[in-house]
Amino acid sequence: MIPVFRPCYGEEEAIAVQEVLKSGWAGLGPKTKEFEEKFAAYIGVKYAVAVNSATAALHLALKVLEIEGYEIITTPMTFISTNHAIIYNKGIPVFADIEADTLNISPDSIKKLITNKTKAILLVHYGGYPCDMDEIVDMAEKYNLFVIEDCAHACGAEYKGKKVGSIGDLGCFSFHAVKNLATGDGGMITTNNERYYERLIRLRWLGITKDTWERDKYSQYSWYYDVVEVGYKCHMNDIAAAIGIVQLSKLERLNKKREELTNLYNNLLHDVPEIKTPILKPGRKSAYHNYVIKAEKRDELNTFLAGEGISTSVHYFPNNHYAIYEGFRGDTPVSDYIWKKILTLPLFPDLRPEDVHFIANKIKMFYGRD
């Protein structure tokens, strides 16, 4: 069976993990700090805070913005972590619609939903394809709103020469096993705001003013710390960070392979009228995390491909259709319609070109185009 996703690891990651295990320090420590510094430099921000998941990253990012009781304009076309993070912080999700071509949040829809209760826009660079950041940031500045970038799909993507995660007030990344940069699990928060950074460092480690590595570095009063607020235990460990450092060094090359496979899919499927392939708008560089087509008879195609040994998925069932979110405000006719057509095909760096040809040929066979 050809899987939808597969992480790309080599001997370098194994060696990096062994070195951490031999060092005697496997928790939050020097490798985590090194990963944060290298990641911040890569994204082009002053600060990066490593955590144990993108869910935690979103949770803490919204926590420092103090959103309790305020409305957060968000997208329904995302994994539930995005919008659960609003609920964790006692905010109120308001669902904007998406663009039919990119499946990203629609700036026109955002504008219609802004009220005096709105505090932030939480966007997702869907599939690795950047949102319209100029229009969204201009709108945020006009109405004095925060912008949080959910970059879970988009590590390495760019908008007009700037890495995503460096454009809004805070960026949140995922290093889950299926992501472009995969540490098994993990996440990162990026920002240029020193006040946010200092609080995020505390929040990820129970509200304590010094983490265990900081205490270990100093012999005098190493045992002493203060606890200034109720935080959470969601830090990264050095095993994951060591993998992350290696994966970061490979990221551009691996994303390039994803791009080449995406272009191959596009070339093979462009003449199938029942299929619409992904759109990359000018001035944007995708991370090519997902290859999502819009397909007629989507469910039948899904069943057919499974029978041919090809795994597929649907990203996503609109969040505002889940029972927990049904009562929240929103206006999402495009999302409501288009989710029934989307299908994610296999895409990962080690996918062979002959596999893409095989998949494309089976799709053409289904539609009688072979």
C-alpha distance (Angstrom), angle and dihedral (degrees) to the residues before:
residue distance angle dihedral
M1 . . .
I2 3.80 . .
P3 3.83 106.0 .
V4 3.80 125.2 -138.7
F5 3.80 91.8 -128.6
R6 3.77 137.2 15.3
P7 3.83 127.9 174.4
C8 3.79 117.5 -122.8
Y9 3.81 110.6 -133.3
G10 3.79 131.0 161.4
E11 3.76 140.5 179.9
E12 3.82 90.8 -75.9
E13 3.80 92.6 67.7
A14 3.81 91.5 49.1
I15 3.81 91.4 51.0
A16 3.81 91.3 48.2
V17 3.80 91.3 53.0
Q18 3.81 91.9 47.6
E19 3.79 90.3 52.7
V20 3.80 91.1 53.9
L21 3.79 92.2 48.5
K22 3.80 91.1 50.0
S23 3.81 91.7 48.2
G24 3.79 92.4 67.0
W25 3.81 91.9 -129.1
A26 3.80 112.6 95.4
G27 3.82 100.6 149.8
L28 3.80 130.0 73.3
G29 3.80 101.6 -33.1
P30 3.80 148.8 111.4
K31 3.80 96.6 -30.9
T32 3.79 90.7 53.4
K33 3.80 89.8 51.8
E34 3.81 91.2 47.8
F35 3.80 91.4 49.6
E36 3.82 91.1 50.0
E37 3.80 92.4 51.0
K38 3.80 94.3 46.9
F39 3.79 92.4 45.2
A40 3.83 92.8 49.4
A41 3.80 89.5 51.2
Y42 3.81 91.5 48.6
I43 3.81 93.9 50.4
G44 3.80 92.5 41.3
V45 3.81 100.5 -119.4
K46 3.78 134.6 121.3
Y47 3.80 97.7 -122.2
A48 3.80 140.8 32.1
V49 3.81 126.2 179.7
A50 3.81 118.4 -160.6
V51 3.80 118.1 -143.2
N52 3.78 136.4 169.1
S53 3.83 98.4 -99.4
A54 3.78 144.2 0.6
T55 3.80 86.8 -109.6
A56 3.80 88.7 61.5
A57 3.81 90.1 45.0
L58 3.80 91.5 55.0
H59 3.79 92.1 43.4
L60 3.81 93.6 53.4
A61 3.81 95.1 39.3
L62 3.79 90.7 57.0
K63 3.80 90.5 41.5
V64 3.82 92.6 62.4
L65 3.81 89.9 50.3
E66 3.83 90.0 57.7
I67 3.80 96.5 -136.4
E68 3.81 99.2 168.6
G69 3.81 109.5 142.0
Y70 3.81 93.7 5.7
E71 3.80 130.4 110.7
I72 3.80 119.3 -111.6
I73 3.80 116.4 -162.2
T74 3.78 108.0 -138.8
T75 3.79 144.3 158.6
P76 3.81 127.6 -98.3
M77 3.82 90.6 -151.8
T78 3.80 99.1 83.7
F79 3.79 144.7 79.3
I80 3.80 111.4 -75.0
S81 3.82 93.1 -108.9
T82 3.80 89.6 77.9
N83 3.76 94.1 60.6
H84 3.80 98.1 30.6
A85 3.81 85.9 63.6
I86 3.81 88.9 62.4
I87 3.80 90.8 51.8
Y88 3.82 92.2 46.3
N89 3.80 87.4 60.0
K90 3.82 94.4 44.3
G91 3.78 92.6 -111.6
I92 3.79 125.5 141.8
P93 3.83 117.6 -115.4
V94 3.80 116.1 -142.1
F95 3.79 113.5 -168.6
A96 3.80 118.8 -134.3
D97 3.78 121.4 -167.4
I98 3.80 125.9 -108.4
E99 3.79 135.2 -121.5
A100 3.80 111.1 -99.7
D101 3.80 94.1 -137.2
T102 3.85 102.9 43.5
L103 3.84 99.6 21.9
N104 3.82 86.7 -135.4
I105 3.80 122.7 132.6
S106 3.82 112.0 -75.4
P107 3.83 116.5 -119.9
D108 3.82 89.8 -154.2
S109 3.79 90.4 55.4
I110 3.82 91.9 46.4
K111 3.79 91.3 54.8
K112 3.81 92.6 54.0
L113 3.81 91.8 53.9
I114 3.82 100.9 50.2
T115 3.81 114.4 115.8
N116 3.80 135.5 163.4
K117 3.82 86.5 -89.4
T118 3.81 94.3 58.5
K119 3.81 114.9 110.1
A120 3.80 106.2 165.9
I121 3.79 148.7 5.8
L122 3.80 114.9 -129.4
L123 3.79 109.8 -163.8
V124 3.81 133.5 -179.2
H125 3.79 123.6 -147.5
Y126 3.79 90.6 -137.8
G127 3.79 117.0 -140.6
G128 3.81 89.9 -9.4
Y129 3.83 94.0 -61.5
P130 3.83 112.2 127.2
C131 3.79 121.8 -118.8
D132 3.81 123.4 -123.7
M133 3.79 93.5 -82.2
D134 3.81 98.3 174.1
E135 3.78 93.3 58.5
I136 3.80 94.1 41.3
V137 3.82 95.1 47.2
D138 3.82 91.7 46.1
M139 3.79 89.3 51.8
A140 3.79 91.7 47.8
E141 3.80 91.5 51.0
K142 3.80 91.8 48.2
Y143 3.81 93.1 52.5
N144 3.83 97.2 32.6
L145 3.80 94.7 -114.8
F146 3.80 132.1 151.7
V147 3.81 120.8 -120.0
I148 3.81 120.5 -145.0
E149 3.80 117.3 -172.2
D150 3.79 116.1 -149.4
C151 3.81 98.6 -154.8
A152 3.81 96.4 172.0
H153 3.83 90.4 126.2
A154 3.76 97.6 31.5
C155 3.81 113.8 64.1
G156 3.80 104.1 152.4
A157 3.80 96.7 13.4
E158 3.82 118.6 133.4
Y159 3.78 138.2 -154.5
K160 3.82 113.8 -156.7
G161 3.79 91.6 -25.1
K162 3.81 96.6 -45.6
K163 3.79 121.9 109.1
V164 3.79 113.9 -118.0
G165 3.77 109.1 -108.6
S166 3.80 90.6 47.6
I167 3.81 98.4 70.5
G168 3.80 105.4 62.4
D169 3.81 128.7 51.4
L170 3.80 91.2 -91.9
G171 3.80 135.2 9.4
C172 3.81 125.6 -154.5
F173 3.81 122.8 -158.6
S174 3.80 134.4 -170.8
F175 3.79 126.0 -142.5
H176 3.81 95.3 -179.0
A177 3.80 116.2 148.9
V178 3.82 92.9 -96.2
K179 3.81 96.2 49.6
N180 3.81 129.2 101.1
L181 3.81 90.6 -106.5
A182 3.80 104.2 37.1
T183 3.79 126.0 -171.6
G184 3.81 95.1 163.7
D185 3.76 88.0 -97.0
G186 3.76 132.7 -11.0
G187 3.78 144.6 107.5
M188 3.79 144.5 -147.4
I189 3.80 136.6 -143.7
T190 3.81 118.0 -151.2
T191 3.80 127.7 -164.6
N192 3.80 144.6 145.5
N193 3.80 92.2 -142.8
E194 3.82 112.5 103.9
R195 3.81 93.8 -162.5
Y196 3.80 91.9 54.5
Y197 3.80 90.5 46.3
E198 3.80 94.6 53.1
R199 3.78 92.2 49.1
L200 3.80 93.6 45.0
I201 3.81 90.3 54.6
R202 3.82 89.0 56.1
L203 3.80 96.5 41.1
R204 3.81 93.7 55.2
W205 3.83 90.2 54.7
L206 3.82 105.0 47.7
G207 3.81 95.4 -84.3
I208 3.82 91.2 -66.6
T209 3.81 116.9 149.3
K210 3.84 94.9 -138.9
D211 3.78 126.4 34.1
T212 3.80 122.5 -142.3
W213 3.81 94.4 -94.5
E214 3.79 92.4 50.7
R215 3.80 90.1 50.4
D216 3.80 92.2 48.1
K217 3.81 92.6 54.1
Y218 3.80 93.8 62.3
S219 3.78 122.5 62.0
Q220 3.81 97.1 -167.6
Y221 3.80 112.5 75.9
S222 3.81 89.8 -15.0
W223 3.78 89.1 153.2
Y224 3.80 94.7 58.2
Y225 3.81 124.7 97.1
D226 3.77 138.6 140.7
V227 3.79 130.5 -131.0
V228 3.80 110.5 -141.0
E229 3.82 102.3 171.8
V230 3.79 141.8 1.6
G231 3.79 105.8 -83.0
Y232 3.79 136.3 169.4
K233 3.79 137.1 -109.1
C234 3.77 100.5 -119.1
H235 3.80 106.0 120.4
M236 3.80 124.2 137.0
N237 3.80 120.6 -112.3
D238 3.80 128.3 -133.3
I239 3.81 93.9 -109.5
A240 3.81 91.5 61.2
A241 3.81 90.9 39.5
A242 3.82 92.0 53.5
I243 3.81 89.8 53.6
G244 3.81 89.0 46.2
I245 3.80 93.2 54.6
V246 3.80 91.0 54.5
Q247 3.79 93.0 43.4
L248 3.80 91.0 50.2
S249 3.80 90.1 55.2
K250 3.83 88.6 55.5
L251 3.79 98.6 39.5
E252 3.81 100.3 98.9
R253 3.80 91.6 47.9
L254 3.81 93.3 47.0
N255 3.81 92.3 46.7
K256 3.81 88.5 51.1
K257 3.81 89.2 56.6
R258 3.80 88.7 51.0
E259 3.80 89.4 51.7
E260 3.80 92.2 50.9
L261 3.81 91.7 50.5
T262 3.81 90.8 46.9
N263 3.80 90.7 52.5
L264 3.79 89.6 49.7
Y265 3.81 91.4 51.8
N266 3.82 90.0 48.4
N267 3.80 92.8 50.8
L268 3.80 92.7 48.1
L269 3.82 96.6 45.2
H270 3.81 103.3 35.7
D271 3.82 93.0 96.0
V272 3.82 95.4 51.7
P273 3.82 103.6 99.6
E274 3.80 93.4 -162.0
I275 3.83 90.0 61.0
K276 3.81 131.7 70.0
T277 3.80 114.5 -165.1
P278 3.86 126.7 -150.3
I279 3.81 120.1 -72.6
L280 3.82 124.2 -138.0
K281 3.80 111.1 -165.8
P282 3.84 122.2 -143.6
G283 3.80 117.9 -82.7
R284 3.79 93.5 27.8
K285 3.78 134.1 105.5
S286 3.80 116.3 -157.2
A287 3.79 127.0 -145.8
Y288 3.83 87.1 -146.5
H289 3.78 94.3 -138.8
N290 3.80 96.6 153.7
Y291 3.77 132.8 24.2
V292 3.78 103.0 -147.3
I293 3.79 121.8 179.4
K294 3.79 128.4 -172.2
A295 3.76 105.8 -131.3
E296 3.78 136.9 -174.4
K297 3.82 111.0 -127.3
R298 3.80 88.4 17.1
D299 3.80 97.1 173.6
E300 3.79 93.4 47.5
L301 3.80 90.2 48.5
N302 3.80 90.3 50.1
T303 3.81 91.0 53.3
F304 3.80 92.4 46.1
L305 3.81 93.8 50.4
A306 3.81 91.7 48.3
G307 3.79 88.2 55.2
E308 3.80 88.8 53.5
G309 3.81 93.0 53.0
I310 3.81 97.3 -98.6
S311 3.80 120.3 128.4
T312 3.80 118.8 -147.5
S313 3.79 136.4 172.3
V314 3.80 142.4 -165.4
H315 3.82 118.5 -117.5
Y316 2.99 99.3 -145.3
F317 3.77 150.2 5.6
P318 3.83 99.8 -160.3
N319 3.79 109.4 -98.5
N320 3.80 93.5 -136.8
H321 3.81 88.2 62.4
Y322 3.81 91.6 63.0
A323 3.81 113.9 98.3
I324 3.80 93.4 -118.3
Y325 3.82 92.4 58.1
E326 3.81 101.5 37.8
G327 3.80 94.1 100.6
F328 3.81 96.7 55.9
R329 3.78 124.6 100.8
G330 3.76 121.3 -102.0
D331 3.79 147.6 125.7
T332 3.81 112.3 -137.8
P333 3.84 113.6 152.9
V334 3.82 94.0 144.3
S335 3.80 93.2 49.6
D336 3.80 91.1 44.7
Y337 3.79 90.1 55.5
I338 3.76 105.0 35.0
W339 3.81 100.8 47.7
K340 3.81 87.5 72.1
K341 3.81 89.4 64.3
I342 3.82 103.5 42.6
L343 3.78 121.6 104.9
T344 3.81 128.0 174.1
L345 3.79 115.1 -139.6
P346 3.83 125.1 -159.0
L347 3.81 114.1 -74.9
F348 3.79 127.8 163.7
P349 3.84 133.8 127.3
D350 3.80 95.5 -99.8
L351 3.80 93.9 50.7
R352 3.79 106.0 119.5
P353 3.82 122.2 -126.9
E354 3.81 88.1 -124.8
D355 3.81 88.1 57.9
V356 3.82 89.8 54.8
H357 3.81 89.7 50.2
F358 3.81 89.4 49.6
I359 3.81 92.5 50.0
A360 3.81 93.5 46.0
N361 3.80 91.5 48.7
K362 3.80 91.4 51.6
I363 3.81 90.4 50.8
K364 3.81 90.2 50.7
M365 3.80 89.2 48.1
F366 3.82 90.5 53.5
Y367 3.80 91.5 54.0
G368 3.81 93.6 41.1
R369 3.81 92.3 -112.0
D370 3.81 99.0 120.2
